[in-house]
């Protein structure tokens, strides 16, 4: 099945729930979000999950900030993964998401900058953070995350769930279960603190990730920031270290707007 056929199936489901999604989005500030369950036929989603590579063939990101496997060079893997990823970049899907969110000038990212596929196993986590504000070339704002979960029989107790922190880490988070066949859409801006809870079981939590960009910011004023991590509640020492890490990387980015090191997490089609 190719990306156009997958997008056709997605569109049927999204159109049928467009009003529900819009209500969710408008009622969920300040970190606006919505989600759709049963996005695609179950057998197709199981096929997508079965095509995931082993963690040993993906890049591992492990630090005080995060611990997970990621991949964006999709031509190394089963073609169904690339087709599923790029189905979310179909112009019809992008247009519908624009109508739901009210964000203008949405553009998908063919290079999958920081997107692609991810897998998290027992002990993996993603600490509270805001995503970097722009795309790889610093031309467009990153305004939306689209996170599609494909692990069958995944439950809330397994961990690996999306957490939103509308009041910052000093106040309780909102948990969005990474349920099988669920698409979660969330805004990204200077206040969109989010995390992934530690995975508590031996299984793998798998996610297909896309980001939409725009020439217009998601907030009323322009802004710029690097990916900025914080400690979870109770992680006082880690929080201090991560604050220092953000300050250092921000200073470097101001001196070298394109960065000192090339970010290799993108799809190089050459």
N, C-alpha and C positions, 0 to 999 in steps of 0.2 A: 504494500500500500504506500502510495507516495504522499508528499506533503499536501498537495491540493485535495486529495481524497480525505485525508485526516482533517484538514481545515473545514471541509464540507460538513463532516460529522460534528465538529466542535461548534460550528456556526449554528446548526440546528438547535443544539442545547442552549447556547448562549442567548440566542434570539428569544427562545421560549421563557427565559428567566431574566431578560433585560430589565424589566421593571423591578423585580426583586433585588437584583444587583444594585441598581441605582438607589433604591431605598436604603440598602445596607451601607453603601458608600456615603451617602449624604448624612446618615445618622451615626457615623462611626468616628468623627473627628476627635482629637486633632491629627491622629495618624489614620487617615481615611483608608478603609479596606473593605473588601467583600470577598466572598468565596462561592464556588459552585461545586456541588457534588455530582458524581456520575457523569463526568464530562464526556467520556468516550465509552464505546462498548467494552465490557469487561475483558473479553478475550483479546482484544487489541492491546489493552493496557498491560495485561499479563505478558504479552509478547514483547512489549517495550521493556518491561522489567527483566524478562529473561535474557534480553540482549545486553544487559549491563556487563561491562568487563569486570574482572577481578580488581580489587583495590591495588594489587601489585602492579597493574598496568596503567594506573592513574597517578596523578601527582598528589602527594600527600602534603597537606599544610598543617604543621604542628607547631604551636607556640602558646604563649599565655593568652593569646587572642582567640585561637580556634584550633580545632583538630578535625580534619575531614579529608576525604579524597575528592578530587575534582578533575575534570577533563573538558577541553574545548576543541581539540584537534579531531573533529568528528570523523574524518575520513580514515581513521585508524580502527574504527569500530563498526559493528553491524549497522548497515544503512538505515534500519528502522529508527535508530536513535536520532540520526541527523534529520530524517523526515519528520519525526515528531517534534523536534526542536523548532524547525523552521515553519511548521504549520502555524505556530503562534505568531509568525511574522507575515502571514497572509494579510493583504491590505484590508480585506473584509473584517478580519478579527481585530486588527488595529483600529479601524474606524468604529467598530462597535464598542470597544473598550474606551475610546475617546468619548463617545456619547454617554457611557455609563459614568465616567469619572469627571467629565467636563474639562479635561485637560486638552489643550489645543496643540496642534502641530506635532502629534506623536510620530516618532520614527523608530522602527525596530532596528536591531543591531546585527547586521550580517556577519560581523567579525566576532560576535559572541564575547565581547570584552567583559570579563568577569562572569560571563554566563556559561551555558553548557550543561553538563550533567554533574551531579555530586552524589556521593554515597557516604553515609555515616554509620559506623559500627559501635559496639559497646564502648562507652567512655568518650566517644566523640562529642563535640560541643561547639557552639559558636557564642562567644560572650556578647553582651549588649554592645551595640555599635550603631553608628550611622554610616551609610555607604558613601564612598567618594562622590562628590557632587557632579562630576562631569564624565564625559566619554574619554577614550584613549587619547584623542587629539586636543582635548580641552575646549572643544567647539560647542558642545551641546550639554544641557543639563540631563542628568539621569533622574527621571521623574517617576518611574513605575517599576516595581518588581512583579514578575509573574512567576509563581512557584507552583509546579504541578507535581503532585506526589503519586508515586507508582508502586509502593510496596504493599502487596496484598495482606489483608488481615492485620494491618497495623493499628494499634490501639493507643489511647492517650497514655496509659501506664507504661508503654514502651519508651517514652521520652522521644527526643528528636522533634519536638513540636515547636512551631513558630510562636514566639512571644513578642508582644508589642508593649512598649513602656511609655504610654502617653504622658505620664507624670515624671518621667525619668526613673532612674533605678532606686530612688528613695521611696517610691510608691509602688503598689502592686501592679503586676503585669496582666495583660490580657493574653490568654493562651488560645491559639488556633490549632486544633489537632491536625497533624499531618496525615490525614485519613486517605486511604487508597482511593485513587481516581478523583481527588479533590484539586481544584485550581484555586489558589489564593492570590489575590491582587492587592498590592499595598503601595501607597505613595512613598516616595523618598524625597526628603528635604532636610533642613537643619534640625528638625525635632523628631524625626522618624526613628527613634531608638528601637531596635529590635534584636532578637537573639534566637538561638535554637537551644532548647533544653538538652542536657546530657542524655545520650542514648543509654538505656538501662538494661538492654537485653543483648544477646549474641547475634540477633538478626541485623539486616542492613536496611536503613531508611534511605530511600532513593528519591531524588528530586530532579526534575527537568526545569532549568532556570532560564528565563529570558528577561531582558531589561529593555524598556522603552525610553527613548531620549526625546528632547524637545529643545528648540532654540529659546523657549520661554521657560523660566523657572516655575517650580510648583508652588512657590510662595510669591507674595506680592513684590518682593525686592530681590535683587540679584545676590548671589552668595557663592562662596568657594570654600571647600574643605576637603581634606584627605579622609580616607576611611578612618573613623575614630572609635576606638574601643574603650570600654569601661569594665570595671569589675562587677560581678554580680553582688547582690546584697550579702554581706558577710565576708566578702573578699577584699578587705581593706588594703592589705599590702599589694595585692595584684592591681587594685584600682589606682594606687599611687604610681606603680610602675607603668601602667597603661596610659595614664595621663601624661607622664613624662615622654613616653613613646610618641604620643600624638603631637606634643609640642615640638619635639625634634623633627619629626617627619614634615610637619607644617612649615617649619623654618627652612628646611631643605627644599621643599617644593616652591616656596616663594623665591628662593635664589635660583632654582633650576626648574622652571615651569613644566618641562617635559620629563622631569625626574632624572636622577643620576643613573638608575638602572632601568633597563627596558622591561616593562611588564610583559611576560611571555604568555599570560593567560588570555589568549584570544585565538581565533581560528585563522591560521595562515593558509590561505587557499593556493598559494604559489607552490 
